[in-house]
């Protein structure tokens, strides 16, 4: 997997942790925004990981 994909997953986890901390302190709007960003980044990471996997299958044959 490319280092760019890992970086995106890292940012998704960071925003998820920010959302958890914000929710813990009662900042609902900030938590919802951070969760939304984390979801988007995680989905982009999954798509890139799947594309990389499929590309590697075609490259080996």
The 8 nearest C-alpha neighbors of each residue, nearest first, counted from 0:
[[1, 51, 48, 2, 4, 5, 52, 3],
 [0, 2, 3, 4, 5, 51, 48, 47],
 [1, 3, 5, 4, 6, 0, 7, 8],
 [4, 2, 6, 1, 5, 7, 0, 8],
 [5, 3, 7, 2, 6, 1, 44, 8],
 [4, 6, 8, 2, 7, 3, 9, 1],
 [5, 7, 9, 3, 4, 8, 2, 10],
 [6, 8, 10, 4, 9, 5, 44, 40],
 [9, 7, 11, 5, 10, 6, 44, 41],
 [8, 10, 6, 12, 7, 11, 5, 13],
 [11, 9, 13, 7, 12, 8, 14, 6],
 [12, 10, 37, 8, 14, 40, 9, 13],
 [11, 13, 15, 9, 10, 14, 16, 8],
 [14, 12, 10, 16, 15, 11, 9, 17],
 [13, 15, 17, 37, 11, 33, 16, 12],
 [16, 14, 12, 18, 13, 17, 37, 34],
 [15, 17, 19, 13, 18, 14, 12, 20],
 [18, 16, 14, 20, 15, 19, 21, 13],
 [17, 19, 30, 15, 21, 33, 16, 20],
 [20, 18, 16, 22, 17, 21, 23, 15],
 [19, 21, 23, 17, 22, 18, 16, 24],
 [22, 20, 18, 26, 30, 24, 23, 19],
 [21, 23, 25, 19, 24, 30, 20, 26],
 [22, 24, 20, 21, 25, 19, 26, 18],
 [25, 23, 21, 22, 26, 20, 27, 19],
 [24, 26, 22, 23, 27, 21, 30, 20],
 [25, 27, 21, 22, 29, 28, 24, 30],
 [28, 26, 30, 29, 25, 22, 31, 21],
 [29, 27, 31, 30, 26, 32, 33, 21],
 [28, 30, 32, 31, 27, 26, 33, 21],
 [29, 31, 18, 27, 33, 21, 22, 28],
 [32, 30, 34, 28, 29, 33, 27, 35],
 [31, 33, 35, 29, 34, 30, 28, 36],
 [32, 34, 18, 36, 30, 14, 35, 31],
 [35, 33, 37, 31, 32, 36, 18, 15],
 [34, 36, 32, 38, 33, 37, 31, 39],
 [35, 37, 33, 39, 38, 34, 40, 32],
 [36, 38, 11, 34, 40, 14, 35, 39],
 [39, 37, 41, 35, 36, 40, 34, 42],
 [38, 40, 42, 36, 41, 37, 43, 35],
 [41, 39, 43, 37, 11, 42, 38, 44],
 [40, 42, 44, 38, 43, 39, 11, 37],
 [43, 41, 45, 39, 44, 40, 38, 46],
 [42, 44, 40, 46, 41, 45, 47, 39],
 [45, 43, 41, 47, 42, 46, 4, 48],
 [44, 46, 48, 42, 43, 47, 49, 41],
 [47, 45, 49, 43, 48, 44, 50, 42],
 [48, 46, 50, 44, 49, 45, 51, 43],
 [47, 49, 45, 51, 46, 50, 44, 52],
 [50, 48, 52, 46, 51, 47, 45, 53],
 [51, 49, 47, 53, 52, 48, 54, 46],
 [50, 52, 54, 48, 49, 53, 47, 55],
 [53, 51, 49, 55, 50, 54, 48, 56],
 [52, 54, 56, 50, 55, 51, 49, 57],
 [55, 53, 51, 57, 56, 52, 50, 58],
 [54, 56, 58, 52, 53, 57, 51, 59],
 [57, 55, 53, 54, 58, 59, 52, 60],
 [58, 56, 54, 55, 59, 60, 53, 52],
 [57, 59, 55, 56, 60, 54, 53, 52],
 [58, 60, 56, 57, 55, 54, 53, 52],
 [59, 57, 58, 56, 55, 54, 53, 52]]
